[in-house]
Amino acid sequence: MTEADKATVDTVEAVFHATANALSAQDTLAAHLRRQLLTLEEHHHRAGWDTAANAPSLLRLWCSPDYTVEIDYCEGYTSVLHMLVNHTGGDCASATLGLVRLFEKALSGELDESMSPDLRATFAELRTETGVDLETRDGWQFYGFGLLTEVWRVISSSPAQDASIAELAEAGMIDRHPRREKIRHLMVAPLGEELWWVQRHHGGQAYCMAGKPDGDPPVSGPLPHALARMTNVVTATPRPVPRKDRG
C-alpha cells in the first residue's frame, strides 16, 4: 500500500469514527431527553388534573457537555403567558404565538412603549438570561423551549363537525362539547430538526413521540410553530420551523 493509499484509509477511518461518535451522541441526547420529558409529565400527573400545578408552563431546556438534558420552568415568562391566555379566551397556542412576538421584540430592542415598565423589564431579561451567544450557567448550553399544558380536544369525523368544533373553539367553549376529551400535552422544540412531545389522555397512559417539520407525516400547527420560533430567538443556529397551519 502506498503512502497516498494509507493517507486515504486514515481519512476514511477518521470520518467514520467522527460520524459514529456524532450519531452516538445524538442517540444519547435523544434517550435522555425522552426520559426527562416522561419524568416531568409523570410529576405533573401525580398532582392531578385541573390543578394550579398544571396551568400552562413555559419550559427551558439545557444540555450538558456529556449530552444530558435538564428542564426548568421560566416563571417570569409563564406569568406573561397566563396574561395572554386570559386575553385570548383560553387559547394557549395563540397566546404562545403572542409570547413569541414579544420575545422577538425584546431581543431586537423594539419593545412596545405601551407595555408596562414591569413587562418591558421581564422581556429585557432575555438578553442576559440566555444571551444571543448562548453563554449559559455552569457549562450547560441553552437547548430549546417547551410548553406544558392541559387542553380539551374533540375528534371530528366530518367537515360539518369540523366547522361546529371550530366555532366552539373560537368562542372558547370547546369544554362544553359532549365528546370533549381532556389531554395533558408537553411539547419541546430543541436545537436540531426534531420536535418532541408527551401526551396523556385523561385516564390513559403517557406516550412520547418525535417528529420533524418535513417528516411523514410532518409536524405542524400553531404550537410547534411558536416553540420553534421561540427557540430560534436565542440560538445562533436556527432550527427548522413547522408550518403554522395544520396539514
Secondary structure, 3 states (H helix, E strand, C coil): CCHHHHHHHHHHHHHHHHHHHHHHHHHHHHHHHHHHHHHHHHHHHHCCCCCHHHCCEEEEEEECCCCCEEEEECHHHHHHHHHHHHHCCCCHHHHHHHHHHHHHHHHHCCCCCCCCHHHHHHHHHHHHHCCCCCCCHHHCEEEEEEEEEEEEECCCCCHHHHHHHHHHHHCCCHHHCCCCEEEEEEEEEECCCCEEEEEEECCCCEEEEEECCCCCCCCCCHHHHHHHHHHHHCCCCCCCCCCCCCC
